[in-house]
Amino acid sequence: MAIGPEGGFAANVSEGLLASHPQLAEFWPFLDVLNGESPRGGVLVAASFIEGLLYRILDSFMLDGKAKLQVLDGFNAPAGTFSAKIALAVALGLISERERRECELVRKIRNKFAHNVHPTFDDEVIKALCNELTFRAMPYDGVDVNAKGSFTTAAVGLILNLTNRPHYVGLERIRRIDWQI
Protein backbone atom coordinates (compact mmCIF):
# COMPACT_ATOMS: atom_id res chain seq x y z
CA MET A 1 0.00 0.00 0.00
CA ALA A 2 1.44 3.30 -1.04
CA ILE A 3 0.69 6.25 1.19
CA GLY A 4 0.63 9.32 -1.00
CA PRO A 5 0.95 12.94 0.08
CA GLU A 6 -2.71 13.74 -0.50
CA GLY A 7 -5.67 11.85 0.84
CA GLY A 8 -3.93 10.23 3.81
CA PHE A 9 -4.16 6.58 4.73
CA ALA A 10 -7.85 6.05 3.98
CA ALA A 11 -7.61 7.33 0.42
CA ASN A 12 -4.76 4.97 -0.36
CA VAL A 13 -6.09 1.70 1.04
CA SER A 14 -6.58 -0.83 -1.71
CA GLU A 15 -10.03 -2.23 -2.36
CA GLY A 16 -8.51 -5.71 -2.16
CA LEU A 17 -7.31 -5.11 1.39
CA LEU A 18 -10.73 -3.86 2.46
CA ALA A 19 -12.43 -6.76 0.69
CA SER A 20 -10.30 -9.27 2.59
CA HIS A 21 -10.31 -7.30 5.87
CA PRO A 22 -13.59 -5.33 6.04
CA GLN A 23 -13.11 -4.77 9.76
CA LEU A 24 -10.36 -2.27 8.85
CA ALA A 25 -12.78 0.02 6.98
CA GLU A 26 -13.11 2.30 10.03
CA PHE A 27 -9.46 1.99 11.04
CA TRP A 28 -7.87 3.79 8.09
CA PRO A 29 -10.05 6.91 8.35
CA PHE A 30 -9.41 6.88 12.12
CA LEU A 31 -5.65 7.07 11.45
CA ASP A 32 -6.18 10.12 9.24
CA VAL A 33 -8.21 11.83 11.96
CA LEU A 34 -5.72 10.85 14.66
CA ASN A 35 -2.77 12.19 12.67
CA GLY A 36 -4.54 15.51 12.09
CA GLU A 37 -5.38 16.15 15.73
CA SER A 38 -3.69 18.14 18.45
CA PRO A 39 -2.25 16.06 21.29
CA ARG A 40 -5.44 16.58 23.32
CA GLY A 41 -7.65 15.82 20.33
CA GLY A 42 -5.63 12.70 19.52
CA VAL A 43 -6.08 11.33 23.04
CA LEU A 44 -9.82 12.03 22.97
CA VAL A 45 -10.26 10.53 19.48
CA ALA A 46 -8.25 7.39 20.29
CA ALA A 47 -10.08 6.82 23.59
CA SER A 48 -13.43 7.35 21.88
CA PHE A 49 -12.54 4.82 19.18
CA ILE A 50 -11.54 2.25 21.81
CA GLU A 51 -14.74 2.88 23.77
CA GLY A 52 -16.69 2.40 20.54
CA LEU A 53 -14.94 -0.94 19.96
CA LEU A 54 -15.88 -2.05 23.47
CA TYR A 55 -19.48 -1.07 22.72
CA ARG A 56 -19.45 -3.18 19.54
CA ILE A 57 -17.86 -6.11 21.38
CA LEU A 58 -20.56 -6.02 24.05
CA ASP A 59 -23.30 -5.47 21.48
CA SER A 60 -22.09 -8.48 19.49
CA PHE A 61 -22.29 -10.73 22.53
CA MET A 62 -25.58 -9.69 24.10
CA LEU A 63 -29.09 -10.73 23.12
CA ASP A 64 -30.81 -8.32 20.77
CA GLY A 65 -33.66 -6.31 22.14
CA LYS A 66 -34.73 -3.46 24.35
CA ALA A 67 -32.86 -4.75 27.41
CA LYS A 68 -29.52 -4.63 25.56
CA LEU A 69 -30.16 -1.03 24.54
CA GLN A 70 -31.03 -0.13 28.14
CA VAL A 71 -27.73 -1.62 29.32
CA LEU A 72 -25.50 -0.11 26.62
CA ASP A 73 -26.96 3.20 25.47
CA GLY A 74 -26.67 6.49 27.29
CA PHE A 75 -24.52 7.83 30.09
CA ASN A 76 -26.92 6.61 32.78
CA ALA A 77 -27.07 3.13 31.27
CA PRO A 78 -25.26 0.50 33.38
CA ALA A 79 -22.61 0.24 30.63
CA GLY A 80 -22.89 3.86 29.51
CA THR A 81 -19.39 4.92 30.54
CA PHE A 82 -15.97 3.88 29.28
CA SER A 83 -15.16 2.45 32.71
CA ALA A 84 -18.37 0.40 32.84
CA LYS A 85 -17.82 -0.95 29.32
CA ILE A 86 -14.34 -2.09 30.33
CA ALA A 87 -15.63 -3.76 33.51
CA LEU A 88 -18.50 -5.51 31.72
CA ALA A 89 -16.26 -6.73 28.88
CA VAL A 90 -13.89 -8.24 31.46
CA ALA A 91 -16.71 -9.74 33.54
CA LEU A 92 -18.10 -11.45 30.43
CA GLY A 93 -14.65 -12.71 29.40
CA LEU A 94 -14.65 -10.68 26.17
CA ILE A 95 -11.31 -8.93 26.71
CA SER A 96 -8.14 -10.13 28.38
CA GLU A 97 -6.67 -8.82 31.59
CA ARG A 98 -3.90 -7.13 29.60
CA GLU A 99 -6.47 -5.45 27.34
CA ARG A 100 -8.41 -4.36 30.43
CA ARG A 101 -5.33 -2.80 31.94
CA GLU A 102 -4.48 -1.03 28.70
CA CYS A 103 -8.05 0.27 28.34
CA GLU A 104 -7.94 1.57 31.93
CA LEU A 105 -4.67 3.40 31.28
CA VAL A 106 -6.06 4.95 28.08
CA ARG A 107 -9.16 5.99 30.04
CA LYS A 108 -7.06 7.59 32.79
CA ILE A 109 -4.94 9.46 30.23
CA ARG A 110 -8.12 10.55 28.44
CA ASN A 111 -9.48 11.88 31.72
CA LYS A 112 -6.29 13.87 32.37
CA PHE A 113 -6.61 15.49 28.93
CA ALA A 114 -10.37 15.98 29.16
CA HIS A 115 -10.52 17.46 32.66
CA ASN A 116 -7.50 19.76 32.71
CA VAL A 117 -7.23 23.14 31.05
CA HIS A 118 -3.67 22.79 29.75
CA PRO A 119 -2.73 19.09 29.65
CA THR A 120 0.43 18.02 27.86
CA PHE A 121 2.43 14.87 27.38
CA ASP A 122 5.17 16.63 29.37
CA ASP A 123 3.06 16.37 32.55
CA GLU A 124 4.80 13.92 34.88
CA VAL A 125 1.58 12.06 35.77
CA ILE A 126 0.68 11.65 32.10
CA LYS A 127 4.22 10.53 31.26
CA ALA A 128 4.08 7.93 34.04
CA LEU A 129 0.74 6.61 32.78
CA CYS A 130 2.08 6.42 29.22
CA ASN A 131 5.13 4.49 30.45
CA GLU A 132 2.79 1.85 31.93
CA LEU A 133 1.18 1.12 28.54
CA THR A 134 2.27 -2.31 27.35
CA PHE A 135 1.13 -2.01 23.73
CA ARG A 136 3.43 1.00 23.21
CA ALA A 137 6.47 1.21 20.99
CA MET A 138 9.61 0.66 22.99
CA PRO A 139 12.88 2.56 22.53
CA TYR A 140 15.13 0.96 19.93
CA ASP A 141 18.59 1.56 18.42
CA GLY A 142 19.03 4.76 20.39
CA VAL A 143 15.59 6.07 19.39
CA ASP A 144 13.65 7.38 22.37
CA VAL A 145 9.87 7.08 22.26
CA ASN A 146 8.30 10.04 24.05
CA ALA A 147 5.03 9.97 25.99
CA LYS A 148 2.95 11.04 22.98
CA GLY A 149 4.55 8.30 20.85
CA SER A 150 3.96 5.78 23.63
CA PHE A 151 0.30 6.74 23.90
CA THR A 152 -0.31 6.81 20.16
CA THR A 153 1.37 3.48 19.43
CA ALA A 154 -0.34 1.82 22.41
CA ALA A 155 -3.76 3.12 21.36
CA VAL A 156 -3.27 1.96 17.78
CA GLY A 157 -1.97 -1.41 18.99
CA LEU A 158 -4.95 -1.87 21.28
CA ILE A 159 -7.35 -0.86 18.53
CA LEU A 160 -5.81 -3.37 16.13
CA ASN A 161 -6.02 -6.01 18.86
CA LEU A 162 -9.73 -5.35 19.38
CA THR A 163 -10.79 -4.61 15.79
CA ASN A 164 -11.79 -8.19 14.94
CA ARG A 165 -13.21 -8.94 18.38
CA PRO A 166 -16.83 -7.98 17.63
CA HIS A 167 -16.86 -10.54 14.81
CA TYR A 168 -15.42 -13.36 16.91
CA VAL A 169 -17.49 -12.48 19.96
CA GLY A 170 -20.58 -12.54 17.75
CA LEU A 171 -19.80 -16.15 16.88
CA GLU A 172 -20.12 -16.92 20.61
CA ARG A 173 -23.16 -14.69 21.20
CA ILE A 174 -25.18 -15.73 24.20
CA ARG A 175 -28.45 -17.45 23.48
CA ARG A 176 -31.74 -17.13 25.25
CA ILE A 177 -32.54 -20.10 27.47
CA ASP A 178 -36.12 -21.06 28.16
CA TRP A 179 -35.70 -21.83 31.85
CA GLN A 180 -38.04 -24.57 33.00
CA ILE A 181 -39.18 -24.22 36.58
matplotlib code that plots the C-alpha trace (Angstrom):
import matplotlib.pyplot as plt

x = [0.0, 1.4, 0.7, 0.6, 0.9, -2.7, -5.7, -3.9, -4.2, -7.8, -7.6, -4.8, -6.1, -6.6, -10.0, -8.5, -7.3, -10.7, -12.4, -10.3, -10.3, -13.6, -13.1, -10.4, -12.8, -13.1, -9.5, -7.9, -10.1, -9.4, -5.7, -6.2, -8.2, -5.7, -2.8, -4.5, -5.4, -3.7, -2.2, -5.4, -7.6, -5.6, -6.1, -9.8, -10.3, -8.3, -10.1, -13.4, -12.5, -11.5, -14.7, -16.7, -14.9, -15.9, -19.5, -19.5, -17.9, -20.6, -23.3, -22.1, -22.3, -25.6, -29.1, -30.8, -33.7, -34.7, -32.9, -29.5, -30.2, -31.0, -27.7, -25.5, -27.0, -26.7, -24.5, -26.9, -27.1, -25.3, -22.6, -22.9, -19.4, -16.0, -15.2, -18.4, -17.8, -14.3, -15.6, -18.5, -16.3, -13.9, -16.7, -18.1, -14.6, -14.7, -11.3, -8.1, -6.7, -3.9, -6.5, -8.4, -5.3, -4.5, -8.0, -7.9, -4.7, -6.1, -9.2, -7.1, -4.9, -8.1, -9.5, -6.3, -6.6, -10.4, -10.5, -7.5, -7.2, -3.7, -2.7, 0.4, 2.4, 5.2, 3.1, 4.8, 1.6, 0.7, 4.2, 4.1, 0.7, 2.1, 5.1, 2.8, 1.2, 2.3, 1.1, 3.4, 6.5, 9.6, 12.9, 15.1, 18.6, 19.0, 15.6, 13.7, 9.9, 8.3, 5.0, 3.0, 4.6, 4.0, 0.3, -0.3, 1.4, -0.3, -3.8, -3.3, -2.0, -5.0, -7.4, -5.8, -6.0, -9.7, -10.8, -11.8, -13.2, -16.8, -16.9, -15.4, -17.5, -20.6, -19.8, -20.1, -23.2, -25.2, -28.4, -31.7, -32.5, -36.1, -35.7, -38.0, -39.2]
y = [0.0, 3.3, 6.2, 9.3, 12.9, 13.7, 11.8, 10.2, 6.6, 6.1, 7.3, 5.0, 1.7, -0.8, -2.2, -5.7, -5.1, -3.9, -6.8, -9.3, -7.3, -5.3, -4.8, -2.3, 0.0, 2.3, 2.0, 3.8, 6.9, 6.9, 7.1, 10.1, 11.8, 10.8, 12.2, 15.5, 16.1, 18.1, 16.1, 16.6, 15.8, 12.7, 11.3, 12.0, 10.5, 7.4, 6.8, 7.3, 4.8, 2.3, 2.9, 2.4, -0.9, -2.1, -1.1, -3.2, -6.1, -6.0, -5.5, -8.5, -10.7, -9.7, -10.7, -8.3, -6.3, -3.5, -4.7, -4.6, -1.0, -0.1, -1.6, -0.1, 3.2, 6.5, 7.8, 6.6, 3.1, 0.5, 0.2, 3.9, 4.9, 3.9, 2.4, 0.4, -1.0, -2.1, -3.8, -5.5, -6.7, -8.2, -9.7, -11.5, -12.7, -10.7, -8.9, -10.1, -8.8, -7.1, -5.5, -4.4, -2.8, -1.0, 0.3, 1.6, 3.4, 4.9, 6.0, 7.6, 9.5, 10.6, 11.9, 13.9, 15.5, 16.0, 17.5, 19.8, 23.1, 22.8, 19.1, 18.0, 14.9, 16.6, 16.4, 13.9, 12.1, 11.7, 10.5, 7.9, 6.6, 6.4, 4.5, 1.8, 1.1, -2.3, -2.0, 1.0, 1.2, 0.7, 2.6, 1.0, 1.6, 4.8, 6.1, 7.4, 7.1, 10.0, 10.0, 11.0, 8.3, 5.8, 6.7, 6.8, 3.5, 1.8, 3.1, 2.0, -1.4, -1.9, -0.9, -3.4, -6.0, -5.3, -4.6, -8.2, -8.9, -8.0, -10.5, -13.4, -12.5, -12.5, -16.2, -16.9, -14.7, -15.7, -17.4, -17.1, -20.1, -21.1, -21.8, -24.6, -24.2]
z = [0.0, -1.0, 1.2, -1.0, 0.1, -0.5, 0.8, 3.8, 4.7, 4.0, 0.4, -0.4, 1.0, -1.7, -2.4, -2.2, 1.4, 2.5, 0.7, 2.6, 5.9, 6.0, 9.8, 8.9, 7.0, 10.0, 11.0, 8.1, 8.4, 12.1, 11.4, 9.2, 12.0, 14.7, 12.7, 12.1, 15.7, 18.5, 21.3, 23.3, 20.3, 19.5, 23.0, 23.0, 19.5, 20.3, 23.6, 21.9, 19.2, 21.8, 23.8, 20.5, 20.0, 23.5, 22.7, 19.5, 21.4, 24.1, 21.5, 19.5, 22.5, 24.1, 23.1, 20.8, 22.1, 24.4, 27.4, 25.6, 24.5, 28.1, 29.3, 26.6, 25.5, 27.3, 30.1, 32.8, 31.3, 33.4, 30.6, 29.5, 30.5, 29.3, 32.7, 32.8, 29.3, 30.3, 33.5, 31.7, 28.9, 31.5, 33.5, 30.4, 29.4, 26.2, 26.7, 28.4, 31.6, 29.6, 27.3, 30.4, 31.9, 28.7, 28.3, 31.9, 31.3, 28.1, 30.0, 32.8, 30.2, 28.4, 31.7, 32.4, 28.9, 29.2, 32.7, 32.7, 31.0, 29.7, 29.6, 27.9, 27.4, 29.4, 32.5, 34.9, 35.8, 32.1, 31.3, 34.0, 32.8, 29.2, 30.4, 31.9, 28.5, 27.4, 23.7, 23.2, 21.0, 23.0, 22.5, 19.9, 18.4, 20.4, 19.4, 22.4, 22.3, 24.1, 26.0, 23.0, 20.9, 23.6, 23.9, 20.2, 19.4, 22.4, 21.4, 17.8, 19.0, 21.3, 18.5, 16.1, 18.9, 19.4, 15.8, 14.9, 18.4, 17.6, 14.8, 16.9, 20.0, 17.8, 16.9, 20.6, 21.2, 24.2, 23.5, 25.2, 27.5, 28.2, 31.9, 33.0, 36.6]

ax = plt.figure().add_subplot(projection="3d")
ax.plot(x, y, z, "-o")
ax.set_aspect("equal")
plt.show()
